[in-house]
Amino acid sequence: MGSTDVAAPPQASPPSPPRRPGAWQAVQPVLARLHFYAGILIGPFLVVAASTGLLYTLAPTIEQVLHADILTVEEVGTDRTSLADQVASLRDAGFTDPVISVAVAGDPELTTRVVTAPDDVPVGATRTVFVDPYTATVVGDSVTYDDWLPEREWIETFHSSLHLGTFGVYYSELAASWLWVVALGGLAMWVTRTVRRRRLRRLVVPESGRPGLRRTLSWHGSVGTLVVAGLLILSVTGLTWSTMAGAKLGELRMAVTPESPSLDRSLGADDGGSGGYVAHHHGGSGGAAGDPLLVEWNRAEGAAVDAGIDPPYVASPPFAPGQAWTVTQTTTTWPMANDAIAVDPATGFVDDRLDFEDKPLLAKITDWGIYFHLGMLFGPANVVFLAVTAAGLVALTLLGYRMWWQRRPPRVIGHRPGPLPQRGALRAVPWWATALLVAGALVAGWYVPLFGYPLAVFVVVDVLVGLTRRRRPVATPASGTPSSLG
């Protein structure tokens, strides 16, 4: 019989080495871990800040309803009386305290605010007398805090410090310091998830299926995408005038931009001789005729007219001899022309002028940001935007806690939330990505201390917990006994 050839068995190919994940895939678990812990630990502060901020958006309406009798005039006239006559009306009504400023409203329906400095008000407060600009009669008065009446001041302080003084101020700064981290991290992960699944519509349209973790996650991601721009704006604008980060960011702004010019209130030797504008001396009636100080109010008002300083503006007498009067525009809905002038009270000449356009760009952006944070920049549209953003932040935080609860294992005994993210994610990140993460955290922590300090504490505690778990022997659960999760 002839021999038959037997085919040799095919050799097994060597197993391919495990594919190393890309940089973004490796960073995602680190980002998810940071997002999770920031949401859990900072979430309560975010809810309080958003809730009190939502209340603050109602403050202007509350103020208008409670004080309509002194904030608005009974009848809009055709001609306004002079500032001198309006200031003189205070004496007729029995107000003898020194006048420190007069706020002329841009809205014809609003009264003029004459701010005085009495001795019987709380520290930091003044007394504002409200005058009908068409009849020069006093319609009422109230204790005020800058431009705010007591109710609005109480709400603003509740939002910024919970009425807890210096300690309370740090709560709102802590929330603002972490809000941008949570918002950007969540947005990055949600966009990655929707792109990977090729369901871009889910970026902003949540799922409407059966209730559960997947649906909650969809709502969390969609709401976050819709309000993320507002969250970032609130975080940045809140930090620019915060206690710790505000000082650091102010130093950074001074280092990268020219110093913002200031109005020179000191009068030179040639008082007004070189001024470019000559005030029209409006002849005041009544007490203004024989009172030099009241005549100077008219000169300041006339200088403002000739210099193109339109209402709303604030006129203020000098604080010391040898200083000029000032007239400063106070438009907040779109402050593109908030100019200021210094007026020589003896002649009515403009001794110095500061135009808003002369300020550096970063200084303008800072002013716009503060106005936006206070709900003033675009009028009612700004307030509605802030209210929607604040409500969205509350919903996001509550949905995040709900997801943690829904992630708990089905066999868990008792009422316990879901498991914590697994440790060790940073070890899979490329060294250069780790270096960038550490460098970014150090820079952000330096300029935003209430982000850096909690992050450092978290890292130290996390490392200590990891070392403790490594030394602890792992016990094998007995047959039929559910293992502990989370």
Backbone hydrogen bonds, N-H to C=O, Kabsch-Sander energy under -0.5 kcal/mol:
donor,donor_aa,acceptor,acceptor_aa,energy
7,A,5,D,-0.6
26,A,22,G,-2.3
27,V,23,A,-2.1
28,Q,24,W,-2.0
30,V,26,A,-0.6
31,L,27,V,-2.5
32,A,28,Q,-3.1
33,R,29,P,-2.2
34,L,30,V,-2.4
35,H,31,L,-2.9
36,F,32,A,-2.4
37,Y,33,R,-2.4
38,A,34,L,-2.6
39,G,35,H,-2.2
40,I,36,F,-2.4
41,L,37,Y,-2.8
42,I,38,A,-2.5
43,G,38,A,-0.5
43,G,39,G,-0.9
45,F,42,I,-0.5
46,L,42,I,-2.1
47,V,43,G,-2.5
48,V,44,P,-2.2
49,A,45,F,-2.6
50,A,46,L,-2.7
51,S,47,V,-2.7
52,T,48,V,-2.7
53,G,49,A,-2.0
54,L,50,A,-2.4
55,L,51,S,-1.8
56,Y,52,T,-2.0
57,T,53,G,-1.6
58,L,54,L,-0.5
58,L,55,L,-1.2
59,A,56,Y,-1.6
62,I,58,L,-2.6
63,E,59,A,-2.9
64,Q,60,P,-2.3
65,V,61,T,-2.4
66,L,62,I,-2.4
67,H,63,E,-1.9
68,A,65,V,-0.6
70,I,67,H,-1.1
71,L,67,H,-2.0
72,T,68,A,-1.6
73,V,109,E,-2.3
77,G,75,E,-0.5
81,T,133,P,-3.3
86,Q,82,S,-1.9
87,V,83,L,-2.8
88,A,84,A,-2.5
89,S,85,D,-1.3
90,L,87,V,-1.4
91,R,87,V,-0.6
91,R,88,A,-0.7
92,D,88,A,-1.2
93,A,89,S,-1.3
94,G,91,R,-1.3
95,F,90,L,-2.8
96,T,94,G,-0.7
100,I,115,V,-2.7
101,S,115,V,-1.3
102,V,315,A,-2.3
103,A,113,R,-3.2
104,V,102,V,-0.7
104,V,313,Y,-2.7
105,A,103,A,-0.5
110,L,107,D,-1.7
111,T,71,L,-1.9
112,T,131,V,-2.8
113,R,103,A,-2.3
114,V,112,T,-0.7
114,V,129,V,-2.9
115,V,101,S,-2.6
115,V,113,R,-0.7
116,T,127,R,-3.3
117,A,98,P,-1.8
125,A,122,P,-2.1
126,T,144,T,-2.5
127,R,116,T,-1.9
128,T,142,S,-2.8
129,V,114,V,-3.1
130,F,128,T,-0.5
130,F,140,G,-2.9
131,V,112,T,-2.7
131,V,129,V,-0.5
132,D,137,T,-2.9
136,A,132,D,-2.3
137,T,132,D,-0.6
139,V,130,F,-3.0
140,G,130,F,-1.0
142,S,128,T,-1.9
144,T,126,T,-2.7
145,Y,148,W,-2.9
148,W,145,Y,-2.3
153,E,149,L,-2.3
154,W,150,P,-2.4
155,I,151,E,-2.0
156,E,152,R,-2.4
157,T,153,E,-2.5
158,F,154,W,-2.1
159,H,155,I,-2.0
160,S,156,E,-2.4
161,S,157,T,-2.7
162,L,157,T,-0.8
162,L,158,F,-0.9
163,H,157,T,-1.0
164,L,161,S,-2.0
167,F,164,L,-0.7
169,V,165,G,-1.4
170,Y,166,T,-1.0
170,Y,167,F,-0.5
171,Y,167,F,-0.5
171,Y,168,G,-0.9
172,S,160,S,-0.5
172,S,168,G,-1.0
173,E,169,V,-1.5
174,L,170,Y,-2.3
175,A,171,Y,-2.0
176,A,172,S,-2.2
177,S,173,E,-2.3
178,W,174,L,-1.3
179,L,175,A,-1.5
180,W,176,A,-0.8
182,V,178,W,-2.4
183,A,179,L,-2.6
184,L,180,W,-2.4
185,G,181,V,-2.3
186,G,182,V,-2.3
187,L,183,A,-2.2
188,A,184,L,-2.4
189,M,185,G,-2.0
190,W,186,G,-2.3
191,V,187,L,-2.7
192,T,188,A,-2.0
193,R,189,M,-2.1
194,T,190,W,-2.3
195,V,191,V,-2.5
196,R,192,T,-2.4
197,R,193,R,-1.7
198,R,195,V,-1.1
199,R,194,T,-2.8
202,R,199,R,-1.9
203,L,200,L,-1.9
204,V,201,R,-1.1
205,V,201,R,-1.5
216,T,212,G,-2.3
217,L,213,L,-2.7
218,S,214,R,-1.9
219,W,215,R,-2.3
220,H,216,T,-2.6
221,G,217,L,-2.7
222,S,218,S,-2.5
223,V,219,W,-2.6
224,G,220,H,-1.9
225,T,221,G,-2.1
226,L,222,S,-1.9
227,V,223,V,-1.8
228,V,224,G,-1.0
231,L,227,V,-2.2
232,L,228,V,-2.4
233,I,229,A,-2.2
234,L,230,G,-2.6
235,S,231,L,-2.3
236,V,232,L,-2.6
237,T,233,I,-2.7
238,G,234,L,-2.0
239,L,235,S,-1.9
240,T,236,V,-1.7
241,W,237,T,-0.6
241,W,238,G,-0.5
242,S,239,L,-1.5
247,A,243,T,-0.7
248,K,244,M,-1.7
249,L,245,A,-3.1
250,G,246,G,-2.0
251,E,247,A,-2.0
252,L,248,K,-2.1
253,R,249,L,-2.4
254,M,250,G,-2.2
255,A,251,E,-1.5
256,V,252,L,-1.3
257,T,253,R,-1.3
265,R,263,L,-0.8
267,L,322,G,-2.4
271,D,269,A,-1.3
272,G,270,D,-0.9
273,G,270,D,-0.7
274,S,270,D,-0.6
275,G,272,G,-1.4
276,G,350,V,-0.7
279,A,277,Y,-0.5
281,H,279,A,-0.6
282,H,280,H,-1.3
284,G,282,H,-0.9
288,A,285,S,-1.7
289,A,286,G,-1.3
291,D,287,G,-0.7
295,V,291,D,-2.0
296,E,292,P,-1.8
297,W,293,L,-1.3
298,N,294,L,-1.5
299,R,295,V,-1.9
300,A,296,E,-2.4
301,E,297,W,-2.3
302,G,298,N,-2.7
303,A,299,R,-2.4
304,A,300,A,-1.9
305,V,301,E,-1.9
306,D,302,G,-2.3
307,A,303,A,-2.0
308,G,305,V,-1.0
309,I,304,A,-2.8
310,D,308,G,-1.1
313,Y,104,V,-1.5
314,V,328,T,-2.6
315,A,102,V,-2.6
316,S,326,T,-2.7
323,Q,320,A,-1.2
324,A,265,R,-2.8
325,W,343,V,-2.7
326,T,316,S,-2.2
327,V,341,I,-2.0
328,T,314,V,-2.4
329,Q,339,D,-2.8
330,T,312,P,-2.3
336,M,334,W,-2.5
339,D,337,A,-2.1
340,A,354,L,-2.4
341,I,327,V,-2.1
342,A,352,D,-2.8
343,V,325,W,-2.8
344,D,349,F,-2.9
347,T,344,D,-0.6
348,G,344,D,-3.1
350,V,277,Y,-0.9
351,D,342,A,-2.8
351,D,349,F,-0.7
352,D,342,A,-1.2
354,L,340,A,-3.0
358,D,355,D,-1.6
359,K,356,F,-1.5
364,K,360,P,-2.0
365,I,361,L,-2.7
366,T,362,L,-2.3
367,D,363,A,-2.0
368,W,364,K,-2.8
369,G,365,I,-2.7
370,I,366,T,-2.2
371,Y,367,D,-2.4
372,F,368,W,-2.5
373,H,369,G,-2.6
374,L,370,I,-1.8
375,G,372,F,-1.5
376,M,371,Y,-2.9
377,L,371,Y,-0.7
379,G,376,M,-0.8
381,A,378,F,-1.1
382,N,379,G,-0.8
383,V,379,G,-1.4
384,V,380,P,-2.5
385,F,381,A,-2.2
386,L,382,N,-2.3
387,A,383,V,-2.4
388,V,384,V,-2.5
389,T,385,F,-2.3
390,A,386,L,-2.7
391,A,387,A,-2.4
392,G,388,V,-2.4
393,L,389,T,-2.2
394,V,390,A,-2.0
395,A,391,A,-2.3
396,L,392,G,-2.7
397,T,393,L,-2.2
398,L,394,V,-2.3
399,L,395,A,-2.6
400,G,396,L,-2.2
401,Y,397,T,-2.1
402,R,398,L,-2.1
403,M,399,L,-2.2
404,W,400,G,-1.8
405,W,401,Y,-1.9
406,Q,402,R,-2.5
407,R,403,M,-1.4
408,R,405,W,-1.3
412,V,409,P,-1.4
416,R,414,G,-1.1
418,G,404,W,-1.9
427,R,424,G,-0.8
428,A,425,A,-1.2
429,V,426,L,-1.2
434,T,430,P,-2.5
435,A,431,W,-2.4
436,L,432,W,-2.0
437,L,433,A,-2.5
438,V,434,T,-2.7
439,A,435,A,-2.6
440,G,436,L,-2.8
441,A,437,L,-2.3
442,L,438,V,-2.3
443,V,439,A,-2.4
444,A,440,G,-2.7
445,G,441,A,-2.6
446,W,442,L,-1.8
447,Y,443,V,-2.0
448,V,444,A,-2.3
451,F,448,V,-2.3
452,G,448,V,-1.9
453,Y,449,P,-3.2
455,L,451,F,-1.6
456,A,452,G,-2.5
457,V,453,Y,-2.3
458,F,454,P,-2.6
459,V,455,L,-2.4
460,V,456,A,-2.4
461,V,457,V,-2.7
462,D,458,F,-2.7
463,V,459,V,-2.4
464,L,460,V,-2.4
465,V,461,V,-2.5
466,G,462,D,-2.2
467,L,463,V,-2.4
468,T,464,L,-2.2
469,R,465,V,-2.2
470,R,466,G,-1.7
471,R,467,L,-1.4
472,R,468,T,-0.9
475,A,473,P,-0.6
481,T,478,A,-2.3
